[in-house]
Amino acid sequence: MKYRTLPGTDLQLSAIGMGCWAIGGKWWGKVDDRQSLAAIHAALDHGINWFDTAPLYGHGHADELLVEALGNRRHDVIIATKVGVRWRGLEGHAYSDLTPDHIIEDCEASLRRLRLDTIPLLQVHWPCERDTPLEATLEALMALRDGGKIRHFGLCNYGSQPLLQALAYAPELASLQTPYSMLRREFEYALRQVTAPDEVPRLGVLVYETLCRGLLTGKFPSLPRFPESDLRHRDDRFREPGFSRSKPLVDALRVVGNKLNVPPAALAAAWALRQPGVSVAIVGAKRPEQIADNVQALDVLFREKVWKALAPHIARVRL
Ligand SMILES: NC(=O)c1ccc[n+]([C@@H]2O[C@H](COP(=O)([O-])OP(=O)(O)OC[C@H]3O[C@@H](n4cnc5c(N)ncnc54)[C@H](OP(=O)(O)O)[C@@H]3O)[C@@H](O)[C@H]2O)c1
C-alpha cells in the first residue's frame, strides 16, 4: 500500500480507502454482514488505514460493523464520516439539514455510535437543501474542531462556487469528496475553478465511484438486472443506451487486465489515483475478494505503456 498526506493535515491516508456505503446493507441488494466484516479485516490486512462511512449508510449499520470489526483498532485507523443528513422513517426521504444545531447533534451521535472521542475527518454529506448559510455550517464545524470532537472537516458533493466560498471563509477546510471515474468527469471542471493551471489544490480530494458502481469491474458482460432493493436498478448507467456506450471501454479494461493479470477494477481505481488533483480514492467493497482486487491498483499505477494503450478508449466515452 502507498500512503498520501491529505494537504494541510496530519492525516496519512492509504491511497485506497474502503467505502462503507454498501456494507450498510441498504440500497445495494444482497449484503451479508459476515462478508462485510471479512472485507473490513481484508482491508486492514492489505494496509488500508481509512474507512469512509456515514450515518445514512444502513442508518448506522455500517458504523456498527466498523466498530465490531475494528475493535480497539478504530482509534488507530482514520474513520472519515459525514454529517448533516436527516431522514423521515427508515424508508423515508433523506434530506440535508446543515443548521449548526443539527451538525453538532449529528456529530455527537456519530461519536457515540463509533465509540470514538474524536472523529479524524467529518464531512458535510451533501449541500444544504434548506436556507442555512454556508458560513453558519462552517462555524459549527470549527466549533467541533476547537472542542476536540473532530480533527478536520471537509465537504462532499459541492460545486466549484460554494467550494471557493467555503475555502475563503475556512481556509483550513481539509477535503472535498466528489464522484470521479473514467466515465464521470465533472470534477475536472471544478478542479480548474479552484486551482490555477498546474497548481496542486490546497485541499485534499477524495474521489468516489471510481468503479462506476461496479460497471468498470467488467463483471457485467451483458445488461444486468438488479432487484428493486439495489440502487443500480434505477441507474441509467445500467440501462440502455448508457450500458452499451460504456461497453467498448469496459471491454478494453478486460483485455488489458487479462494481459497484465490484474482485475479491471484495479485499472479503474488506478486511473483515478493518477489524475491531477486527486489525493486518494474511496473504493466500495462488500467482500474480501473485492478488496484484494481493488488494492492491485497500486501495482499498475506507473505502468505508462498500459495507460498509453488505454488512453484512446478512455477519451472516447463519457456518460
Ligand atoms: N459523499 C457521498 O455523497 C458519497 C456518495 C457515494 C459514495 N460515497 C462513498 O464512496 C464509496 C464508493 O462509492 P460506491 O460504493 O458508490 O461505488 P464504487 O466504489 O464505484 O462501487 C462499489 C461497488 O462495486 C462492486 N465492487 C467493488 N469492488 C469490486 C470488484 N473488485 N469486483 C467486482 N465488483 C466490485 C461492489 O458492489 P456489488 O458487489 O454489489 O456489485 C461495491 O459495492 C461508498 O461506499 C461511500 O463510502 C460517498
The ligand as an ORCA input file, in Angstrom:
! r2SCAN-3c Opt
* xyz 0 1
  N     -20.182     11.512     -0.203
  C     -21.117     10.940     -0.917
  O     -22.187     11.506     -1.176
  C     -20.872      9.565     -1.467
  C     -21.711      9.061     -2.483
  C     -21.434      7.787     -2.981
  C     -20.387      7.059     -2.475
  N     -19.615      7.566     -1.462
  C     -18.525      6.780     -0.845
  O     -17.731      6.201     -1.831
  C     -17.736      4.774     -1.693
  C     -17.530      4.154     -3.053
  O     -18.573      4.514     -3.947
  P     -19.624      3.484     -4.403
  O     -19.586      2.360     -3.419
  O     -20.881      4.200     -4.663
  O     -19.103      2.995     -5.814
  P     -17.877      2.130     -6.349
  O     -16.738      2.150     -5.414
  O     -17.662      2.606     -7.735
  O     -18.513      0.648     -6.442
  C     -18.564     -0.179     -5.327
  C     -19.325     -1.464     -5.640
  O     -18.741     -2.151     -6.750
  C     -18.731     -3.569     -6.508
  N     -17.302     -3.957     -6.457
  C     -16.307     -3.421     -5.700
  N     -15.122     -3.992     -5.970
  C     -15.354     -4.925     -6.900
  C     -14.518     -5.840     -7.580
  N     -13.229     -5.885     -7.379
  N     -15.112     -6.666     -8.483
  C     -16.421     -6.626     -8.721
  N     -17.262     -5.764     -8.106
  C     -16.741     -4.912     -7.207
  C     -19.434     -3.788     -5.166
  O     -20.847     -3.968     -5.372
  P     -21.529     -5.360     -5.886
  O     -20.695     -6.472     -5.374
  O     -22.906     -5.317     -5.369
  O     -21.522     -5.251     -7.402
  C     -19.242     -2.444     -4.473
  O     -20.212     -2.164     -3.507
  C     -19.039      4.472     -0.947
  O     -19.028      3.219     -0.309
  C     -19.061      5.634      0.010
  O     -18.161      5.407      1.093
  C     -19.847      8.814     -0.980
*
